[in-house]
Amino acid sequence: MKTGLFFGSFNPIHVGHLIIANHICEFSDLDQVWFVVSPQNPFKEKSSLANDYDRLHLVNLAIEDFPNLRASNIEFGLPQPSYTIDTLTVLKEKYPDHDFSIIMGADNLTNFKKWKNYEQILKHYSVYVYPRIGAETKEWKDHPKISFVDAPIVEISSTFIRQSFKDGKDPHAMLPDRVWKYLEGSSMYQ
């Protein structure tokens, strides 16, 4: 089964994440997309993250109506910060019948050479790249393991949503309904 791995903090998951994941699942050769909830991205501060299991719960709420989208907590049991190459190794051992690929925004592709063992990732895995405004990707356009997906450009950020909550604003339209209902009755991002 061809499975795309959409790594992220999902702090919180928002409609932009769902649009990208569903689009790539429906309009590429992938059978499923898994949201891999990261306890700590090596390039981000952990201090602003909500609890790992709360973020995983929000992802599960968000994808309830999408049969080809899944949530994964595989990185919860791995050393932190989480490195993609290590996660891929564990996933391949645990799910040998899956053909894993990585899904990333074009902005992440511009920093891809900074990733731990990025050459090994490209040797063994395909990468699906969705567009981001201002990201320069010419260097990678002819790479045989990298596919550029013509997905919608969605400029919504979890940072903006968290700040909206703190400022007493209503970011409901940017969140899946079940996520909004959960957060509305919670102090997670207040």
C-alpha positions, 0 to 999 in steps of 0.5 A, a space after each residue: 500500500 502506497 502511504 504518504 507521511 505528512 509530518 508535523 506538529 499539528 499544533 493545532 491541525 487546521 483545514 489547510 492540513 486537511 485540504 493538502 492531505 486529502 488533495 494529495 491522497 485523491 490526486 496522486 498515486 497514494 492510497 493513504 496519507 498518515 498524519 505523523 504527529 511529531 513530539 519535537 521537530 529538530 528545527 522548532 522550539 518545544 515550549 509552544 507545543 500542546 501536549 502530544 496526546 492532545 494534538 494526536 486527539 485533535 488530528 483524530 477528530 479532524 480526520 474522522 470523515 476521511 477514510 484514507 487519512 490516518 493519525 500516527 503516534 509512531 514518534 512518541 516512543 522515539 528519541 527526541 528531537 524526531 528525525 525523519 530518517 529514524 522514523 522511516 526506519 521504524 515504520 518500515 520495520 513495523 509495516 513492511 507491506 507499506 511503500 512509504 513516501 514523504 509529503 512536505 511543503 516546498 518551504 521545507 524542501 528548500 531546507 532539505 539538505 539540512 535534514 539528517 541523512 537526507 541523501 538516504 531518504 532520497 535514495 529509498 523514499 519518494 517525496 511529494 511536494 506541495 506548493 508554498 508561496 515564495 519557496 524556491 525549488 528549482 534545484 530539485 525540479 528534475 530529481 527522480 524521487 521528488 514529485 511536485 503536486 499541484 495542490 491548492 496553496 493554503 496560507 493558514 498557520 497553526 501559529 496564527 490560530 494559537 495567537 487568535 485564541 490568545 487574543 480572544 479572536 474566533 478562528 473557527 473557520 480555519 479549524 475542522 468543526 470537531 476540532 473547533 468544538 473541542 478547543 472551544 471548551 478547552 483551555 489548550 490554546 488560551 
